[in-house]
Amino acid sequence: MNDEPCANIILLSTSDNVVVACEQISAGSLIEVKGVTITVQSDVEIGHKIARMDINLDDKIFKYGAPIGCATRTIAQGAHVHTHNIQSDYLQSYRGQRILSKEV
């Protein structure tokens, strides 16, 4: 088993459930993470995350060995992980909230 990161992704911590794209990666590309071959499900931009394993609804997303948010839906191994399927623990999010207007 080869523990070296692939040229196109990086695993920041062994406890992470995502890897980070070091270059643009096309759908259908194969990446290897700690001996596991993963098929990338959609195009992923540089710096974006890819699910290292299946992630269930409400599971914590781990990057740098720390939780950075929660899954807002089930995320399959190899899927793009970004604002469309996670809620950040750091950025205020209005997803799912009703904004009420006040009369002035």
Short mmCIF file of the C-alpha atoms (twelve columns), coordinates in Angstrom:
data_MODEL
# 
_entry.id   MODEL 
# 
loop_
_atom_site.group_PDB 
_atom_site.id 
_atom_site.type_symbol 
_atom_site.label_atom_id 
_atom_site.label_alt_id 
_atom_site.label_comp_id 
_atom_site.label_asym_id 
_atom_site.label_seq_id 
_atom_site.Cartn_x 
_atom_site.Cartn_y 
_atom_site.Cartn_z 
_atom_site.pdbx_PDB_model_num 
ATOM 1   C CA . MET A 1   0.000   0.000  0.000   1 
ATOM 2   C CA . ASN A 2   1.349   3.422  -0.968  1 
ATOM 3   C CA . ASP A 3   0.803   6.132  1.669   1 
ATOM 4   C CA . GLU A 4   2.038   8.965  -0.573  1 
ATOM 5   C CA . PRO A 5   -0.702  11.378 -1.707  1 
ATOM 6   C CA . CYS A 6   -1.666  11.240 -5.369  1 
ATOM 7   C CA . ALA A 7   -0.391  14.115 -7.489  1 
ATOM 8   C CA . ASN A 8   -3.891  15.536 -7.940  1 
ATOM 9   C CA . ILE A 9   -5.287  15.319 -4.366  1 
ATOM 10  C CA . ILE A 10  -4.109  15.700 -0.787  1 
ATOM 11  C CA . LEU A 11  -5.324  14.053 2.401   1 
ATOM 12  C CA . LEU A 12  -4.675  16.619 5.139   1 
ATOM 13  C CA . SER A 13  -5.320  14.250 8.080   1 
ATOM 14  C CA . THR A 14  -5.920  10.511 8.248   1 
ATOM 15  C CA . SER A 15  -9.134  11.237 10.193  1 
ATOM 16  C CA . ASP A 16  -10.579 13.365 7.334   1 
ATOM 17  C CA . ASN A 17  -13.553 12.055 5.346   1 
ATOM 18  C CA . VAL A 18  -12.661 14.383 2.439   1 
ATOM 19  C CA . VAL A 19  -9.593  15.011 0.300   1 
ATOM 20  C CA . VAL A 20  -8.687  18.281 -1.415  1 
ATOM 21  C CA . ALA A 21  -8.169  18.657 -5.181  1 
ATOM 22  C CA . CYS A 22  -4.731  20.091 -5.996  1 
ATOM 23  C CA . GLU A 23  -5.804  20.672 -9.604  1 
ATOM 24  C CA . GLN A 24  -9.047  20.599 -11.569 1 
ATOM 25  C CA . ILE A 25  -10.260 16.983 -11.659 1 
ATOM 26  C CA . SER A 26  -12.685 15.711 -14.295 1 
ATOM 27  C CA . ALA A 27  -15.662 13.452 -13.648 1 
ATOM 28  C CA . GLY A 28  -14.700 9.803  -14.057 1 
ATOM 29  C CA . SER A 29  -11.088 10.351 -12.984 1 
ATOM 30  C CA . LEU A 30  -9.608  7.832  -10.579 1 
ATOM 31  C CA . ILE A 31  -7.838  8.953  -7.422  1 
ATOM 32  C CA . GLU A 32  -6.107  6.789  -4.846  1 
ATOM 33  C CA . VAL A 33  -6.344  7.542  -1.140  1 
ATOM 34  C CA . LYS A 34  -4.355  5.314  1.219   1 
ATOM 35  C CA . GLY A 35  -4.681  2.317  -1.102  1 
ATOM 36  C CA . VAL A 36  -8.373  2.860  -1.957  1 
ATOM 37  C CA . THR A 37  -9.226  3.759  -5.556  1 
ATOM 38  C CA . ILE A 38  -12.102 6.246  -5.838  1 
ATOM 39  C CA . THR A 39  -13.952 7.364  -8.981  1 
ATOM 40  C CA . VAL A 40  -14.603 11.120 -8.969  1 
ATOM 41  C CA . GLN A 41  -18.348 11.624 -9.624  1 
ATOM 42  C CA . SER A 42  -18.335 15.137 -11.148 1 
ATOM 43  C CA . ASP A 43  -15.897 17.852 -12.187 1 
ATOM 44  C CA . VAL A 44  -14.114 19.324 -9.143  1 
ATOM 45  C CA . GLU A 45  -12.276 22.648 -9.107  1 
ATOM 46  C CA . ILE A 46  -8.857  23.128 -7.537  1 
ATOM 47  C CA . GLY A 47  -9.106  23.549 -3.762  1 
ATOM 48  C CA . HIS A 48  -12.515 21.872 -3.523  1 
ATOM 49  C CA . LYS A 49  -13.224 18.724 -1.544  1 
ATOM 50  C CA . ILE A 50  -14.040 15.161 -2.654  1 
ATOM 51  C CA . ALA A 51  -15.730 12.617 -0.377  1 
ATOM 52  C CA . ARG A 52  -13.221 9.980  0.671   1 
ATOM 53  C CA . MET A 53  -16.052 7.684  1.785   1 
ATOM 54  C CA . ASP A 54  -19.849 7.713  1.868   1 
ATOM 55  C CA . ILE A 55  -21.098 10.483 4.192   1 
ATOM 56  C CA . ASN A 56  -24.595 10.337 5.662   1 
ATOM 57  C CA . LEU A 57  -27.040 13.192 6.204   1 
ATOM 58  C CA . ASP A 58  -26.006 15.241 9.272   1 
ATOM 59  C CA . ASP A 59  -22.569 13.570 9.511   1 
ATOM 60  C CA . LYS A 60  -19.714 15.931 10.335  1 
ATOM 61  C CA . ILE A 61  -17.312 16.784 7.518   1 
ATOM 62  C CA . PHE A 62  -13.705 16.508 8.711   1 
ATOM 63  C CA . LYS A 63  -10.837 18.470 7.117   1 
ATOM 64  C CA . TYR A 64  -7.467  19.102 8.819   1 
ATOM 65  C CA . GLY A 65  -8.645  16.513 11.382  1 
ATOM 66  C CA . ALA A 66  -11.321 18.942 12.608  1 
ATOM 67  C CA . PRO A 67  -15.056 19.241 11.903  1 
ATOM 68  C CA . ILE A 68  -15.799 22.006 9.380   1 
ATOM 69  C CA . GLY A 69  -19.529 21.442 8.839   1 
ATOM 70  C CA . CYS A 70  -22.345 18.892 8.441   1 
ATOM 71  C CA . ALA A 71  -23.711 17.079 5.422   1 
ATOM 72  C CA . THR A 72  -27.086 18.495 4.350   1 
ATOM 73  C CA . ARG A 73  -27.740 15.339 2.294   1 
ATOM 74  C CA . THR A 74  -26.159 11.936 1.712   1 
ATOM 75  C CA . ILE A 75  -22.825 12.343 -0.110  1 
ATOM 76  C CA . ALA A 76  -21.456 9.362  -2.048  1 
ATOM 77  C CA . GLN A 77  -17.785 8.411  -2.078  1 
ATOM 78  C CA . GLY A 78  -16.104 10.379 -4.891  1 
ATOM 79  C CA . ALA A 79  -18.712 13.182 -4.898  1 
ATOM 80  C CA . HIS A 80  -17.872 16.889 -4.853  1 
ATOM 81  C CA . VAL A 81  -18.231 18.275 -1.308  1 
ATOM 82  C CA . HIS A 82  -18.980 22.001 -1.194  1 
ATOM 83  C CA . THR A 83  -21.665 24.515 -0.197  1 
ATOM 84  C CA . HIS A 84  -24.367 22.648 -2.153  1 
ATOM 85  C CA . ASN A 85  -24.202 19.670 0.219   1 
ATOM 86  C CA . ILE A 86  -22.676 20.909 3.489   1 
ATOM 87  C CA . GLN A 87  -23.531 23.529 6.050   1 
ATOM 88  C CA . SER A 88  -20.425 25.258 7.365   1 
ATOM 89  C CA . ASP A 89  -19.664 25.383 11.070  1 
ATOM 90  C CA . TYR A 90  -17.903 28.712 10.433  1 
ATOM 91  C CA . LEU A 91  -20.015 30.715 7.984   1 
ATOM 92  C CA . GLN A 92  -23.498 31.967 8.766   1 
ATOM 93  C CA . SER A 93  -25.970 30.158 6.571   1 
ATOM 94  C CA . TYR A 94  -29.560 31.063 5.762   1 
ATOM 95  C CA . ARG A 95  -30.276 27.679 4.131   1 
ATOM 96  C CA . GLY A 96  -33.603 26.363 5.338   1 
ATOM 97  C CA . GLN A 97  -34.430 29.499 7.344   1 
ATOM 98  C CA . ARG A 98  -37.337 31.760 6.604   1 
ATOM 99  C CA . ILE A 99  -36.385 35.412 6.474   1 
ATOM 100 C CA . LEU A 100 -39.132 37.586 7.906   1 
ATOM 101 C CA . SER A 101 -39.452 41.157 6.801   1 
ATOM 102 C CA . LYS A 102 -40.354 43.895 9.251   1 
ATOM 103 C CA . GLU A 103 -42.549 46.781 8.403   1 
ATOM 104 C CA . VAL A 104 -40.796 50.016 9.165   1 
# 
